[in-house]
Amino acid sequence: MQQERFSSIHDHCVQCFSWKCDVRPDYVTSCELIECGQGCGRTFHACKQKSHSFVCEANSVPCINKENGCHSEVKKSNMAAHLLICPANVIDCMTAIPETVNMCHKPVKRCEFSWHSRNIHAEISTGILTLKCPLADAGCDFSCQKLSPLVPTGHVIQSELLNTRGLIIGSDACSLPEQRDEQSRTLYYPTTPCYQNDVDSTDGLIFLEELPDSVIEQILMFLDSFSINNLALTCKFLRSFCKSVVYNKGIVEPVWEKISNRGKHWDFFKWKWSFSSACTPIRKWKYHLSTPVSEHLKVCPFYPERIIKDEIIPCENECGFTMYRQQMVEHKKRCQREMVNCLNKDGGCEAVVLRSKMAAHLRRCPANIVQCNSPNVRPEMNGICQQVFRREELAGHQQFSHLDICEPTKQYCPLAYQGCKFTIDKKTPQVPNGEIIFCKDTNSFNISRKDRVQFIDDKENSNTEGEEASLYHGTTSGYMAQMVASNQLEDAHKNHYYHFHLHYYI
């Protein structure tokens, strides 16, 4: 591999890296020294010219974003600086907008992203530029400018078409926000002629359309993307000039189209050239010391409604708390005797209870449903429990179905290893004539009374004792969790134990 790489280089030149090599070239083992033709200043043997072109910093190569749409060719030494302004090096802003739940999603260049994130999302969108009336909570919509860009005649405006804010500089900046979107007019800039020109003008005004094309293009090169976007919407004449500078000032993005043939997939359609919405960076702000808020409070229509002379009133819910009238709204948000909707209103509960009894209501709320995720240990029950209960029933279900039942329910004879097969229940439900059964339909253990059939047949006692029987059958809470230890082993197996023990040893 290495021999193929240096096959066209002489033996001496392979190991020679001196720019003052004094070996006489014989064109068999060595050759003469030459300088780089690209102007990088390097000196090397002539046979190394091809290999030097791969690392020469003055060599012009295509941009590394060529596959993304950039057609520029720059020197290797200028590649890092070019990537900052490369039209294909686009960043999608993912900053969340406070007023909505959407993201910004404004494509900007990499060199514009830092100022876009700082000016738009960290300063302008946070509302620190305006000062609202102190009675804004009562409904007053008065606001004034507290901060403004430290730029002569600079103002921040909102562009409805671009759906973003930007900086505008000029004497006409104050009148722009008052104009409607559908209104447009040509702006004329008065000038003082100081030289003789051939412009046919009677009033001393120079129209922008009358300037040479090269001058208009040079003006556009000094504008930011936000200004060029708005300038392109004025007329077709200026839009054609904005289109001519899009390769120098714009960004390029791939456009994909959905292909439905042979399965749905996305395929490349074309390259889209456009201007980003980034404006001129606002590096500093100035603070307005004189604000008209104090003058506004003298005529604010909401001011008399908010000032009530120290009137102390009791709570309307008779909770025993006294407060000023203006504190009543905040007090009702935490008053314990306030009637509020259940926290599970979205889940279907329509109950209205006192705030102080909300915790007790949630324990029996029909919409406060929880799922048991305890694993089933008994072989009759498979996998995870996944049964649904009210929150107050969950503790009893877990105690009965996953703690008491999972333990061995049979107690064997101490001499079982000798062959005795006598067994007795280790725990029994604290229910008269109760027994534990397994229901395959609900995949759970329940308690049933042995004499429940008698209660069903007895019509006179069906309303009383039948309800008691159904209390223990079909639920896994309440009395079902109360299991008592059985002490019948000593009485029932006493004679059998001694008889078996003597018979074994005889």
VOBA-426256 format. One line per field, with one value per residue (C-alpha): x, y, z. Coordinates in nm, 2 decimals, always signed. Example, Ala and Ser with C-alpha at 12.3 -4.5 7.8 and 13.67 -1.06 7.14 Angstrom:
residues 2
xx = c(+1.23|+1.37)
yy = c(-0.45|-0.11)
zz = c(+0.78|+0.71)
end
This chain:
residues 506
xx = c(+0.00|+0.28|+0.48|+0.19|+0.16|+0.52|+0.57|+0.59|+0.82|+1.20|+1.38|+1.55|+1.24|+1.04|+1.25|+1.35|+1.16|+1.42|+1.34|+1.72|+1.80|+2.15|+2.13|+2.20|+1.90|+1.96|+1.59|+1.65|+1.68|+1.60|+1.46|+1.48|+1.30|+1.00|+0.76|+0.39|+0.20|-0.10|+0.11|+0.12|+0.50|+0.60|+0.91|+0.93|+1.06|+0.88|+0.76|+0.56|+0.35|+0.04|+0.06|+0.11|-0.21|-0.41|-0.29|-0.21|-0.40|-0.41|-0.58|-0.94|-1.18|-1.56|-1.75|-1.80|-2.18|-2.18|-2.42|-2.65|-2.67|-2.37|-2.18|-1.90|-1.53|-1.30|-0.94|-0.88|-0.74|-1.07|-1.30|-1.37|-1.46|-1.68|-1.88|-2.01|-2.17|-2.23|-2.59|-2.62|-2.50|-2.86|-2.97|-3.34|-3.42|-3.59|-3.66|-4.01|-4.23|-4.38|-4.72|-4.79|-4.68|-4.51|-4.14|-3.97|-3.85|-3.70|-3.41|-3.11|-2.74|-2.49|-2.34|-2.69|-2.81|-2.64|-2.79|-3.12|-3.15|-3.04|-3.23|-3.56|-3.60|-3.40|-3.48|-3.77|-4.01|-3.97|-4.15|-3.87|-3.89|-4.23|-4.36|-4.73|-4.97|-4.96|-5.34|-5.30|-5.45|-5.77|-5.79|-5.58|-5.39|-5.17|-4.80|-4.50|-4.15|-3.90|-3.60|-3.51|-3.21|-2.91|-2.92|-3.01|-3.38|-3.39|-3.71|-3.83|-4.13|-4.35|-4.37|-4.70|-4.59|-4.27|-4.42|-4.12|-3.98|-3.70|-3.50|-3.58|-3.36|-3.48|-3.69|-4.00|-3.97|-4.22|-4.50|-4.46|-4.64|-4.94|-4.99|-5.21|-5.06|-5.25|-5.14|-4.82|-4.66|-4.33|-4.09|-3.91|-3.59|-3.50|-3.15|-2.93|-2.77|-2.39|-2.29|-2.42|-2.60|-2.81|-3.11|-3.42|-3.57|-3.77|-3.81|-3.47|-3.59|-3.41|-3.62|-3.48|-3.59|-3.38|-3.05|-2.81|-2.85|-2.50|-2.58|-2.90|-2.72|-2.45|-2.72|-2.88|-2.54|-2.55|-2.91|-2.99|-3.21|-3.51|-3.50|-3.45|-3.75|-3.97|-3.81|-3.89|-4.26|-4.28|-4.27|-4.16|-3.87|-3.70|-3.79|-3.59|-3.28|-3.34|-3.35|-3.01|-2.84|-3.00|-2.69|-2.47|-2.72|-2.96|-2.98|-3.05|-3.25|-3.36|-3.72|-3.86|-4.17|-4.37|-4.37|-4.66|-4.54|-4.41|-4.46|-4.46|-4.13|-3.97|-3.75|-3.54|-3.73|-3.53|-3.31|-3.50|-3.32|-3.46|-3.37|-3.37|-3.57|-3.27|-3.23|-2.94|-2.79|-2.90|-2.59|-2.69|-3.01|-3.09|-3.32|-3.59|-3.58|-3.89|-4.19|-4.55|-4.68|-4.72|-4.91|-5.13|-5.23|-5.40|-5.64|-5.64|-6.01|-5.93|-5.76|-6.07|-6.20|-5.88|-5.84|-6.08|-6.02|-5.91|-6.25|-6.22|-6.49|-6.54|-6.52|-6.83|-6.80|-6.80|-6.46|-6.38|-6.11|-6.13|-5.95|-5.95|-6.19|-5.92|-5.78|-6.11|-6.03|-5.70|-5.85|-6.12|-5.84|-5.74|-6.05|-6.12|-6.50|-6.51|-6.72|-6.50|-6.53|-6.36|-6.00|-6.11|-6.37|-6.20|-6.22|-6.60|-6.67|-6.93|-6.91|-6.88|-6.73|-6.57|-6.20|-6.14|-6.31|-6.14|-5.89|-6.16|-6.36|-6.07|-6.04|-6.39|-6.42|-6.55|-6.32|-6.01|-5.92|-5.59|-5.45|-5.27|-4.94|-4.83|-4.70|-4.91|-4.72|-4.99|-4.99|-5.36|-5.30|-5.09|-4.85|-4.93|-5.25|-5.37|-5.70|-5.87|-5.99|-6.08|-5.79|-5.94|-5.98|-5.62|-5.46|-5.71|-5.67|-5.29|-5.30|-5.55|-5.46|-5.08|-4.97|-5.21|-5.31|-4.95|-4.84|-4.90|-5.26|-5.23|-5.05|-4.91|-4.86|-4.51|-4.47|-4.55|-4.20|-4.29|-4.59|-4.87|-5.11|-5.31|-5.36|-5.56|-5.61|-5.34|-5.55|-5.92|-6.12|-6.27|-6.61|-6.87|-6.86|-6.63|-6.40|-6.15|-6.23|-6.06|-6.26|-6.12|-6.33|-6.17|-5.84|-5.85|-5.93|-6.26|-6.44|-6.76|-6.98|-7.06|-7.42|-7.49|-7.72|-7.94|-7.96|-8.07|-8.35|-8.48|-8.70|-8.75|-8.38|-8.28|-8.29|-8.07|-7.85|-7.83|-7.67|-7.42|-7.33|-7.28|-7.05|-6.80|-6.85|-6.72|-6.49|-6.14|-6.16|-6.30|-6.34|-6.16|-5.82|-5.89|-5.74|-5.70|-5.47|-5.63|-5.56|-5.75|-5.44|-5.38|-5.75|-5.82|-5.49|-5.40|-5.50|-5.39|-5.04|-4.97|-5.11|-4.90|-4.59|-4.62|-4.71|-4.40|-4.15|-4.31)
yy = c(+0.00|+0.24|+0.14|+0.22|+0.56|+0.66|+0.48|+0.81|+0.98|+0.94|+0.74|+1.05|+1.27|+1.03|+1.10|+1.46|+1.74|+2.01|+2.33|+2.38|+2.04|+2.06|+1.71|+1.74|+1.63|+1.34|+1.26|+0.90|+0.92|+1.29|+1.59|+1.98|+2.19|+2.41|+2.65|+2.59|+2.73|+2.83|+3.08|+2.91|+2.96|+2.60|+2.46|+2.09|+1.84|+1.85|+1.49|+1.58|+1.84|+1.62|+1.50|+1.86|+1.97|+1.76|+1.96|+2.30|+2.57|+2.79|+2.53|+2.61|+2.33|+2.30|+2.38|+2.08|+2.16|+2.10|+1.82|+2.05|+2.31|+2.54|+2.60|+2.81|+2.72|+2.86|+2.81|+2.56|+2.83|+3.02|+2.72|+2.79|+3.15|+3.05|+2.80|+3.09|+3.26|+2.95|+2.96|+2.58|+2.59|+2.65|+2.60|+2.54|+2.75|+2.52|+2.78|+2.76|+3.07|+3.17|+3.29|+2.95|+2.59|+2.60|+2.62|+2.91|+2.69|+2.99|+2.89|+3.11|+3.10|+2.97|+3.32|+3.47|+3.21|+3.35|+3.70|+3.57|+3.36|+3.65|+3.94|+3.77|+3.50|+3.62|+4.00|+4.09|+3.80|+3.81|+4.15|+4.35|+4.62|+4.75|+4.88|+4.80|+4.98|+4.86|+4.80|+4.57|+4.29|+4.49|+4.52|+4.83|+4.77|+5.08|+5.02|+5.23|+5.18|+5.10|+4.99|+5.07|+4.98|+5.20|+5.28|+5.63|+5.62|+5.25|+5.07|+4.71|+4.63|+4.32|+4.17|+3.99|+3.84|+3.69|+3.62|+3.76|+4.09|+4.29|+4.61|+4.90|+5.21|+5.54|+5.84|+5.65|+5.38|+5.54|+5.55|+5.19|+5.01|+5.24|+5.15|+4.86|+4.55|+4.60|+4.97|+5.05|+5.36|+5.47|+5.64|+5.95|+6.06|+6.44|+6.51|+6.82|+6.82|+6.89|+6.81|+6.82|+6.51|+6.41|+6.30|+6.47|+6.60|+6.91|+6.89|+6.77|+6.41|+6.10|+5.79|+5.46|+5.31|+5.57|+5.46|+5.24|+4.87|+4.83|+5.09|+4.92|+4.58|+4.75|+4.89|+4.55|+4.40|+4.62|+4.52|+4.24|+3.94|+4.09|+4.41|+4.23|+4.01|+4.32|+4.50|+4.21|+4.26|+4.62|+4.59|+4.35|+4.58|+4.56|+4.20|+4.12|+4.28|+4.09|+3.77|+3.85|+3.87|+3.56|+3.35|+3.59|+3.69|+3.40|+3.05|+2.72|+2.43|+2.10|+2.05|+1.70|+1.55|+1.25|+0.96|+0.71|+0.47|+0.14|+0.24|+0.58|+0.75|+1.10|+1.19|+1.50|+1.76|+2.08|+2.33|+2.63|+2.96|+3.22|+3.49|+3.42|+3.63|+3.74|+4.12|+4.34|+4.24|+4.47|+4.48|+4.74|+4.89|+5.23|+5.28|+5.55|+5.73|+5.94|+5.71|+5.83|+5.57|+5.83|+6.06|+5.77|+5.67|+6.01|+5.93|+5.55|+5.44|+5.14|+5.33|+5.42|+5.06|+4.92|+5.17|+5.10|+5.28|+5.01|+4.83|+4.50|+4.24|+3.88|+3.58|+3.51|+3.13|+3.20|+3.05|+3.31|+3.49|+3.87|+4.06|+4.37|+4.37|+4.36|+4.04|+3.85|+3.70|+3.56|+3.43|+3.23|+3.04|+2.88|+2.91|+2.57|+2.63|+2.71|+2.47|+2.35|+2.09|+1.75|+1.73|+1.43|+1.65|+1.56|+1.19|+1.21|+1.30|+1.58|+1.61|+1.96|+1.94|+2.16|+2.22|+2.09|+1.76|+1.71|+1.46|+1.24|+1.26|+1.15|+0.83|+0.73|+0.92|+0.69|+0.86|+0.81|+0.47|+0.31|-0.02|-0.28|-0.37|-0.62|-0.96|-1.27|-1.54|-1.81|-2.06|-2.00|-1.63|-1.54|-1.25|-0.90|-0.84|-0.53|-0.52|-0.18|-0.05|+0.27|+0.42|+0.33|-0.04|-0.09|-0.14|-0.41|-0.58|-0.59|-0.72|-1.00|-1.11|-1.05|-1.10|-1.33|-1.55|-1.58|-1.73|-2.11|-2.14|-2.51|-2.63|-2.98|-3.23|-3.21|-3.57|-3.52|-3.64|-3.97|-4.01|-3.83|-3.66|-3.46|-3.09|-2.80|-2.44|-2.22|-1.90|-1.85|-1.54|-1.35|-1.42|-1.66|-1.98|-1.81|-1.99|-1.87|-1.94|-1.86|-1.69|-1.75|-1.48|-1.20|-1.38|-1.32|-1.48|-1.40|-1.49|-1.69|-1.81|-2.18|-2.12|-1.84|-2.08|-2.10|-1.72|-1.70|-1.96|-1.80|-1.52|-1.36|-1.32|-1.24|-0.86|-0.87|-1.17|-1.18|-0.84|-0.96|-1.26|-1.04|-0.82|-1.09|-1.23|-1.04|-0.79|-0.80|-0.52|-0.47|-0.78|-0.99|-0.86|-0.97|-1.32|-1.49|-1.77|-2.11|-2.28|-2.61|-2.82|-2.89|-2.99|-3.18|-3.36|-3.42|-3.79|-3.87|-3.71|-3.92|-4.24|-4.20|-4.11|-4.42|-4.65|-4.54|-4.60|-4.93)
zz = c(+0.00|+0.09|-0.21|-0.44|-0.27|-0.33|-0.66|-0.86|-0.60|-0.62|-0.35|-0.21|-0.22|-0.02|+0.29|+0.22|+0.39|+0.38|+0.18|+0.14|-0.01|-0.17|-0.34|-0.71|-0.91|-1.14|-1.21|-1.11|-0.73|-0.68|-0.86|-0.83|-0.57|-0.67|-0.50|-0.46|-0.76|-0.54|-0.35|-0.01|+0.02|+0.06|-0.12|-0.20|-0.47|-0.80|-0.77|-0.46|-0.62|-0.65|-0.29|-0.17|-0.35|-0.10|+0.20|+0.05|+0.24|-0.07|-0.28|-0.37|-0.29|-0.30|+0.03|+0.25|+0.23|-0.14|-0.10|+0.10|-0.18|-0.15|-0.48|-0.34|-0.38|-0.11|+0.00|+0.27|+0.50|+0.46|+0.51|+0.88|+0.81|+0.51|+0.72|+0.94|+0.65|+0.43|+0.30|+0.34|+0.71|+0.84|+1.20|+1.29|+1.60|+1.86|+2.13|+2.28|+2.24|+2.57|+2.43|+2.26|+2.29|+1.95|+1.87|+1.69|+1.39|+1.21|+0.99|+1.04|+0.95|+1.20|+1.23|+1.30|+1.55|+1.87|+1.82|+1.71|+2.03|+2.25|+2.10|+2.00|+2.27|+2.57|+2.55|+2.32|+2.38|+2.76|+2.77|+2.94|+2.67|+2.77|+3.11|+3.18|+3.40|+3.76|+3.73|+3.43|+3.64|+3.66|+3.28|+3.19|+2.87|+2.89|+2.82|+2.74|+2.61|+2.89|+2.68|+2.32|+2.10|+2.15|+1.78|+1.64|+1.53|+1.59|+1.69|+1.73|+1.51|+1.46|+1.11|+1.07|+0.74|+0.88|+1.22|+1.40|+1.54|+1.39|+1.41|+1.18|+1.15|+1.01|+1.07|+0.94|+1.20|+1.43|+1.17|+1.05|+1.33|+1.29|+0.93|+0.82|+0.65|+0.33|+0.30|+0.12|-0.01|-0.17|+0.07|-0.06|+0.10|+0.06|-0.04|-0.08|-0.42|-0.39|-0.74|-1.09|-1.21|-1.50|-1.30|-1.43|-1.11|-1.05|-0.67|-0.56|-0.49|-0.61|-0.65|-0.56|-0.89|-1.08|-0.92|-1.13|-1.09|-0.95|-0.68|-0.58|-0.55|-0.34|-0.11|-0.07|+0.04|+0.35|+0.45|+0.68|+0.59|+0.78|+0.58|+0.24|+0.31|+0.36|+0.07|-0.16|-0.09|-0.20|-0.58|-0.86|-0.95|-0.61|-0.58|-0.89|-0.72|-0.40|-0.61|-0.76|-0.42|-0.27|-0.34|-0.14|+0.14|+0.16|+0.28|+0.10|+0.22|+0.06|-0.03|-0.01|-0.17|-0.07|-0.31|-0.29|-0.56|-0.43|-0.07|+0.09|+0.12|+0.08|-0.21|-0.28|-0.50|-0.53|-0.35|-0.20|-0.17|+0.06|+0.32|+0.69|+0.93|+1.14|+1.19|+1.26|+1.60|+1.89|+2.10|+2.36|+2.50|+2.64|+2.94|+2.93|+3.27|+3.21|+3.17|+3.14|+3.39|+3.67|+3.44|+3.32|+3.68|+3.72|+3.44|+3.45|+3.45|+3.66|+3.94|+4.15|+4.14|+4.29|+4.58|+4.87|+5.19|+5.44|+5.43|+5.63|+5.55|+5.67|+5.44|+5.25|+5.33|+5.70|+5.76|+6.03|+5.83|+5.79|+5.52|+5.30|+5.01|+4.75|+4.91|+4.87|+4.53|+4.64|+4.97|+4.78|+4.60|+4.93|+5.15|+5.31|+5.30|+4.94|+4.72|+4.44|+4.17|+4.21|+4.09|+3.87|+3.69|+3.35|+3.45|+3.48|+3.85|+3.88|+4.26|+4.42|+4.77|+5.02|+4.97|+5.33|+5.24|+4.90|+5.04|+5.19|+4.87|+4.66|+4.86|+4.74|+4.42|+4.15|+3.90|+4.12|+3.97|+4.03|+3.89|+4.09|+3.94|+4.20|+4.07|+4.12|+4.31|+4.33|+4.03|+3.98|+3.89|+3.59|+3.54|+3.68|+3.87|+3.66|+3.84|+3.88|+4.21|+4.39|+4.58|+4.92|+4.82|+4.69|+5.03|+5.13|+4.80|+4.82|+5.18|+5.10|+4.75|+4.75|+5.11|+5.30|+5.01|+4.88|+5.21|+5.26|+5.36|+5.47|+5.78|+5.77|+6.05|+6.21|+6.12|+5.75|+5.66|+5.82|+5.60|+5.78|+5.54|+5.79|+5.69|+5.83|+5.72|+5.86|+5.82|+5.79|+5.69|+5.98|+5.83|+5.97|+5.76|+5.51|+5.27|+5.01|+4.65|+4.32|+4.05|+3.70|+3.54|+3.75|+3.80|+4.17|+4.51|+4.68|+5.00|+4.99|+5.27|+5.27|+5.37|+5.11|+4.92|+5.22|+5.24|+4.88|+4.92|+5.24|+5.11|+5.44|+5.51|+5.16|+5.22|+5.52|+5.53|+5.15|+5.15|+5.41|+5.20|+4.89|+5.09|+5.12|+4.77|+4.46|+4.63|+4.76|+5.02|+5.36|+5.57|+5.31|+5.42|+5.78|+5.82|+6.16|+6.25|+6.31|+6.64|+6.56|+6.51|+6.88|+6.93|+6.61|+6.57|+6.94|+6.96|+6.61|+6.67|+6.98|+6.83|+6.52|+6.72|+6.95|+6.66|+6.47|+6.75|+6.86)
end
